[in-house]
Structure formats: C-alpha cells, structure tokens
C-alpha cells in the first residue's frame, strides 16, 4: 500500500466534499433563499452590516468552495472560511444549543474542524496547489 497515494486520495475526497458543501450553501443564499431574504435573516440574527455580510458570506462560500474543490490556495481559503464559520457560530448558532435540527453548533463545528484539517494537512498532491508547487 502506497501511503502517500492513499493520503492524497483521502485529502482529495475530503477537500471536494467540504468544497461542495460550501458551494451549495452559497448557491442557496444566492438563488434559493435570495440575498434579500438572507440579508433579513442576518439582520434578525444581529449580524453587523447584514447586507454587506450576506454578500460577503455568499461570495466566500461560492468562490471559496470552488477553490477548495480545485485545491487552489486551499490553506488560505480554508482559513478565510474558518473565520466566516466562527462568525456564523458567534452570531447565529451559539444560542441555539448543540443540534443542527435546532440551528445549533453541531454542523458549523464540524465544518470548522474540516477546515482546520485542510489548513494543517494541506490539499494534498492531487490539487492545483500540489501541481503548481511540484518541483521537477
């Protein structure tokens, strides 16, 4: 068993799943819920500058998720998305308990942990970062 190949395959699958989750949430904010409703939700949750925050969150999720899928600037993107998740936890989820069914911390904590894994272990060789940093 080639351990580096298995590690890279696992990182690829992991990174793609996390990226797709972020793209899906950004897509939902933009096209399903809509930015007007998302802004209203952010305002009701006490998020500062709710309209700018809704645009920022939507753009970060769409673009950041796509970059994670590609593995381009992955550690930086994961760090930026982790900050977004911490803000979401603070403003939206901290008072809602633990379980996702009540809007609690469960899912955002899992995303934060996943992003931390990408920051610590990188995107793997099966990524644009891996291809662009390979020295011949």
Buried (B, 14 or more C-beta within 10 A) or exposed (E): EEEEEEBBBEBBEBBBEBBBBBBBBBBBBBEEBEBEEBBBBBBEBEBEEBBEBBBBBBEBBBBBBBBBBBBBBBBEBBBBBBEBBEBBBBBBBEEBEEEBEEBBBBBBBBBBEBBBBBBEBBBBBBBBBBEEEEEE
